[in-house]
């Protein structure tokens, strides 16, 4: 197991390098440039000033040289300086935006698995019953509703017309002086609607996936043998079927790590939440290459770690896989 883990970690390095190089080249293919917002709409900027700015940010160098210069900075844990007017270090911007996105996704992930796994198991346990059909109808509706449309509708109803929840931000102005428990309730009040919008599609998809996984497992011969021995149906489900049905779900759990950034862009943009998704969206609009590459680097690392954690989770749940990996 240790040899397998070391081998996977070693292979992650060239994979990460290839992902970063490809991302860097793709960004360069986008129309415009990082200095376009400063120079394209300012008639007073002379060609000489534009060339000076390009030289200042090393944009006049060949692409591979730019990438190598940037990579040397990343190795020293320095993502460079943002090209936006505030000229803040990229790492400071990421550090300021990461906690909100991290906590929202952790809470959301716990709620998704706490709700979707039981729903999928119940639907499979009573397959083809009225309960199963009713749950699947709700699941397909939740899966089909676009998140951005649902977010706007709920903002209009719950926020504007009824005034039940705030529609922007994550805290009340001046709440820094409140007691900690009051700030916690204020955060929950502000984030309830964004979390609900983001969870509906995830719960629908995972519960359907869990139902299919359970139905595949209970159709196996060893489940038929367990039933033939006279074991209670509840025991067959909990001891023999559920553990194996959770194996594919472990993959989803591991691959949920990249969604910490990518899945937050839409929700944070709609509700004006200052997280990683909103930071990435603004950086793309501003063509802020250092911020874009910094966030893509974190996304690439999370993707590789997610794959590794999924494999390790498989090994922890299924001893056969663990034995097979020890033989590598």
C-alpha positions as CSV (number, residue, x, y, z in Angstrom):
1,X,0.0,0.0,0.0
2,X,2.8,2.4,0.8
3,X,4.6,1.6,-2.4
4,X,1.4,2.2,-4.4
5,X,0.9,5.5,-2.6
6,X,4.5,6.6,-3.3
7,X,4.1,5.6,-6.9
8,X,0.9,7.6,-7.4
9,X,2.4,10.7,-5.7
10,X,5.4,10.4,-8.0
11,X,3.2,10.2,-11.1
12,X,1.2,13.2,-10.0
13,X,4.1,15.6,-10.6
14,X,4.4,15.1,-14.4
15,X,0.6,15.1,-14.7
16,X,0.4,18.3,-12.7
17,X,3.1,19.9,-14.9
18,X,1.2,18.9,-18.1
19,X,-2.1,20.2,-16.8
20,X,-0.5,23.5,-15.9
21,X,1.3,23.9,-19.2
22,X,-1.9,23.1,-21.2
23,X,-3.9,25.6,-19.0
24,X,-1.3,28.3,-19.6
25,X,-1.4,27.8,-23.3
26,X,-5.2,27.7,-23.5
27,X,-5.4,31.0,-21.6
28,X,-3.1,32.6,-24.1
29,X,-5.4,31.6,-26.9
30,X,-8.3,33.7,-25.5
31,X,-9.0,37.0,-27.4
32,X,-7.6,40.1,-25.9
33,X,-4.9,40.3,-23.2
34,X,-4.4,41.2,-19.6
35,X,-3.6,44.8,-20.5
36,X,-6.6,45.3,-22.7
37,X,-8.8,46.8,-20.1
38,X,-6.2,49.4,-19.3
39,X,-5.1,50.2,-22.8
40,X,-7.9,49.4,-25.3
41,X,-10.4,52.0,-24.0
42,X,-7.9,54.7,-23.1
43,X,-6.9,56.8,-26.2
44,X,-4.2,58.6,-24.2
45,X,-2.1,55.4,-23.9
46,X,0.7,55.5,-26.5
47,X,2.2,52.4,-28.2
48,X,5.4,53.1,-26.3
49,X,3.5,53.0,-23.0
50,X,1.9,49.7,-24.0
51,X,5.3,48.2,-24.8
52,X,6.6,49.3,-21.5
53,X,3.7,47.7,-19.7
54,X,4.2,44.4,-21.6
55,X,7.9,44.5,-20.7
56,X,7.1,45.2,-17.0
57,X,4.9,42.1,-16.8
58,X,7.2,40.0,-19.1
59,X,4.4,39.7,-21.6
60,X,6.8,40.4,-24.5
61,X,8.7,37.2,-23.9
62,X,8.0,33.9,-25.7
63,X,5.2,31.8,-24.1
64,X,7.4,29.0,-22.9
65,X,9.7,31.5,-21.2
66,X,6.7,33.1,-19.5
67,X,5.5,29.7,-18.4
68,X,9.0,28.8,-17.0
69,X,9.3,32.1,-15.2
70,X,5.8,31.6,-13.6
71,X,6.6,28.0,-12.7
72,X,9.7,29.0,-10.9
73,X,7.6,31.3,-8.8
74,X,5.0,28.6,-8.1
75,X,7.7,26.3,-6.9
76,X,8.6,28.9,-4.3
77,X,4.8,29.1,-3.4
78,X,4.6,32.5,-5.1
79,X,1.7,32.9,-7.5
80,X,2.8,36.4,-8.5
81,X,1.0,39.7,-8.3
82,X,-2.5,40.4,-9.6
83,X,-2.8,42.5,-12.7
84,X,-6.0,44.2,-11.4
85,X,-5.7,47.8,-10.2
86,X,-5.2,46.8,-6.5
87,X,-2.0,44.9,-7.5
88,X,-2.3,42.5,-4.5
89,X,-0.4,39.3,-4.3
90,X,-2.4,36.4,-5.8
91,X,-1.9,34.3,-2.8
92,X,-3.4,37.0,-0.5
93,X,-6.5,37.1,-2.7
94,X,-6.9,33.3,-2.7
95,X,-6.3,33.2,1.1
96,X,-9.1,35.8,1.6
97,X,-11.6,34.0,-0.7
98,X,-10.8,30.4,0.2
99,X,-12.4,30.0,3.7
100,X,-15.9,31.0,2.6
101,X,-15.9,28.6,-0.3
102,X,-14.3,25.8,1.7
103,X,-16.8,26.0,4.5
104,X,-19.8,26.2,2.2
105,X,-18.6,23.2,0.2
106,X,-17.8,21.1,3.3
107,X,-21.2,21.8,4.8
108,X,-22.9,21.2,1.4
109,X,-21.0,17.9,1.0
110,X,-22.1,16.6,4.4
111,X,-25.7,17.6,3.7
112,X,-25.7,16.0,0.2
113,X,-24.4,12.7,1.5
114,X,-26.6,12.8,4.6
115,X,-29.7,13.3,2.5
116,X,-28.9,11.6,-0.9
117,X,-27.6,8.3,0.3
118,X,-30.7,7.5,2.5
119,X,-33.0,8.6,-0.3
120,X,-31.2,6.3,-2.8
121,X,-31.2,3.4,-0.4
122,X,-34.9,3.8,0.4
123,X,-35.8,4.1,-3.3
124,X,-33.9,0.9,-4.1
125,X,-35.3,-0.9,-1.0
126,X,-38.8,-0.3,-2.3
127,X,-38.0,-0.4,-6.0
128,X,-41.0,0.0,-8.4
129,X,-43.3,1.0,-5.6
130,X,-45.2,4.2,-5.4
131,X,-42.6,5.6,-2.9
132,X,-39.8,4.8,-5.4
133,X,-41.7,6.4,-8.3
134,X,-42.5,9.5,-6.3
135,X,-38.9,9.9,-5.2
136,X,-37.6,9.5,-8.7
137,X,-40.0,12.1,-10.0
138,X,-38.7,14.6,-7.5
139,X,-35.2,13.6,-8.3
140,X,-35.6,14.2,-12.0
141,X,-37.3,17.5,-11.4
142,X,-34.4,18.6,-9.1
143,X,-31.8,17.3,-11.6
144,X,-33.4,19.1,-14.6
145,X,-33.9,22.5,-13.0
146,X,-31.0,24.9,-13.9
147,X,-29.3,26.2,-10.8
148,X,-29.0,29.8,-12.1
149,X,-32.7,29.9,-12.9
150,X,-33.7,28.4,-9.6
151,X,-31.4,30.8,-7.8
152,X,-32.9,33.9,-9.5
153,X,-36.5,32.7,-8.9
154,X,-35.9,32.0,-5.2
155,X,-34.1,35.3,-4.8
156,X,-37.2,37.0,-6.3
157,X,-39.7,35.1,-4.2
158,X,-37.9,34.6,-0.8
159,X,-35.7,37.6,-0.9
160,X,-37.5,40.4,-2.7
161,X,-41.2,39.7,-2.4
162,X,-41.3,37.9,1.0
163,X,-38.1,39.2,2.6
164,X,-37.5,35.9,4.3
165,X,-33.7,35.6,3.5
166,X,-31.0,38.0,2.3
167,X,-30.1,37.7,-1.3
168,X,-26.5,39.0,-1.3
169,X,-23.5,38.7,0.9
170,X,-22.7,36.4,3.7
171,X,-23.0,38.6,6.8
172,X,-24.8,41.7,8.0
173,X,-22.9,45.0,8.0
174,X,-21.5,45.7,11.4
175,X,-21.9,42.1,12.6
176,X,-18.2,41.9,13.5
177,X,-19.0,43.3,16.9
178,X,-21.8,40.7,17.6
179,X,-21.3,37.7,19.9
180,X,-20.0,34.6,18.1
181,X,-23.3,32.7,18.3
182,X,-25.2,35.6,16.8
183,X,-22.6,35.9,14.0
184,X,-23.0,32.1,13.4
185,X,-26.8,32.5,13.1
186,X,-26.3,35.5,10.8
187,X,-24.0,33.5,8.5
188,X,-26.6,30.6,8.4
189,X,-29.3,33.1,7.6
190,X,-27.3,34.5,4.7
191,X,-26.0,31.2,3.3
192,X,-29.2,29.2,3.6
193,X,-30.5,30.1,0.2
194,X,-27.2,29.7,-1.7
195,X,-26.6,26.3,-0.1
196,X,-30.2,25.2,-0.9
197,X,-29.8,26.2,-4.6
198,X,-26.5,24.4,-4.9
199,X,-27.6,21.2,-3.0
200,X,-30.8,20.5,-5.0
201,X,-29.1,19.3,-8.1
202,X,-26.3,17.4,-6.2
203,X,-28.8,15.6,-4.0
204,X,-30.9,14.6,-7.0
205,X,-27.9,13.3,-8.9
206,X,-26.3,11.4,-6.1
207,X,-29.6,9.8,-4.8
208,X,-30.3,8.5,-8.3
209,X,-26.7,7.2,-8.6
210,X,-27.0,5.5,-5.2
211,X,-30.3,3.9,-6.1
212,X,-28.8,2.4,-9.3
213,X,-25.7,1.2,-7.3
214,X,-27.9,-0.6,-4.7
215,X,-30.0,-2.2,-7.4
216,X,-26.9,-3.5,-9.1
217,X,-25.6,-5.0,-5.9
218,X,-28.7,-6.7,-4.7
219,X,-29.0,-8.5,-8.1
220,X,-25.7,-10.2,-7.4
221,X,-25.5,-14.0,-6.6
222,X,-24.2,-13.6,-3.1
223,X,-27.2,-11.5,-2.2
224,X,-29.5,-14.2,-3.4
225,X,-27.5,-16.7,-1.4
226,X,-27.8,-14.6,1.7
227,X,-31.6,-14.4,1.2
228,X,-31.7,-18.2,0.6
229,X,-30.1,-18.7,4.0
230,X,-33.0,-17.0,5.6
231,X,-31.3,-13.8,6.7
232,X,-33.7,-10.9,7.3
233,X,-34.0,-8.4,4.4
234,X,-32.9,-5.6,6.6
235,X,-29.7,-7.5,7.5
236,X,-29.1,-8.3,3.9
237,X,-29.3,-4.7,3.0
238,X,-27.2,-3.3,5.8
239,X,-24.5,-5.9,6.1
240,X,-24.1,-7.3,2.6
241,X,-25.4,-4.8,0.1
242,X,-24.9,-1.4,1.5
243,X,-21.1,-1.6,1.9
244,X,-20.5,-2.7,-1.7
245,X,-23.1,-0.2,-3.0
246,X,-21.1,2.6,-1.4
247,X,-18.0,1.8,-3.5
248,X,-19.0,3.9,-6.5
249,X,-20.1,6.7,-4.2
250,X,-16.6,6.9,-2.8
251,X,-15.4,7.9,-6.3
252,X,-17.9,10.8,-6.3
253,X,-16.7,11.8,-2.9
254,X,-13.1,12.0,-4.0
255,X,-14.0,13.8,-7.3
256,X,-16.0,16.3,-5.3
257,X,-12.7,18.1,-4.3
258,X,-12.3,19.9,-7.6
259,X,-15.9,21.2,-7.2
260,X,-14.7,23.3,-4.3
261,X,-13.8,25.9,-7.0
262,X,-15.5,25.0,-10.2
263,X,-18.9,24.3,-8.6
264,X,-18.9,27.6,-6.7
265,X,-18.5,30.0,-9.7
266,X,-22.2,30.1,-10.5
267,X,-23.6,30.2,-7.0
268,X,-21.2,32.8,-5.7
269,X,-21.6,35.0,-8.8
270,X,-25.4,35.0,-8.4
271,X,-25.4,35.7,-4.7
272,X,-22.3,38.0,-4.7
273,X,-20.4,35.9,-2.3
274,X,-16.7,36.8,-2.0
275,X,-15.4,33.3,-2.5
276,X,-13.1,31.4,-4.9
277,X,-15.8,31.1,-7.5
278,X,-16.5,34.8,-7.6
279,X,-12.8,35.5,-7.6
280,X,-12.2,33.3,-10.6
281,X,-15.2,34.7,-12.5
282,X,-13.9,38.3,-11.9
283,X,-10.4,37.3,-12.9
284,X,-11.6,35.9,-16.2
285,X,-13.5,39.1,-17.0
286,X,-10.5,41.2,-16.1
287,X,-8.1,38.8,-17.9
288,X,-6.1,38.6,-14.8
289,X,-3.7,35.8,-15.8
290,X,-1.8,35.4,-12.5
291,X,-5.1,35.0,-10.5
292,X,-6.5,32.6,-13.2
293,X,-3.4,30.4,-13.2
294,X,-3.2,30.5,-9.4
295,X,-6.8,29.2,-9.1
296,X,-6.3,26.7,-11.9
297,X,-3.3,25.4,-10.1
298,X,-5.3,24.7,-7.0
299,X,-8.0,23.1,-9.1
300,X,-5.5,20.8,-10.7
301,X,-4.0,19.8,-7.4
302,X,-7.4,19.1,-5.9
303,X,-8.4,17.0,-9.0
304,X,-5.3,14.8,-8.6
305,X,-5.8,14.5,-4.9
306,X,-9.4,13.6,-5.4
307,X,-8.5,10.7,-7.7
308,X,-5.9,9.5,-5.2
309,X,-8.4,9.8,-2.2
310,X,-11.0,7.9,-4.3
311,X,-8.6,5.0,-4.8
312,X,-7.5,5.0,-1.2
313,X,-11.2,5.0,-0.2
314,X,-11.8,2.0,-2.4
315,X,-8.9,0.2,-0.7
316,X,-10.2,1.0,2.8
317,X,-13.7,-0.2,2.0
318,X,-12.9,-3.3,-0.1
319,X,-10.1,-5.6,1.3
320,X,-9.7,-7.3,-2.1
321,X,-8.6,-4.0,-3.6
322,X,-6.2,-3.3,-0.7
323,X,-4.6,-6.7,-1.2
324,X,-4.2,-6.1,-4.9
325,X,-2.6,-2.8,-4.4
326,X,-0.1,-4.2,-1.9
327,X,1.1,-6.5,-4.7
328,X,2.1,-3.6,-6.9
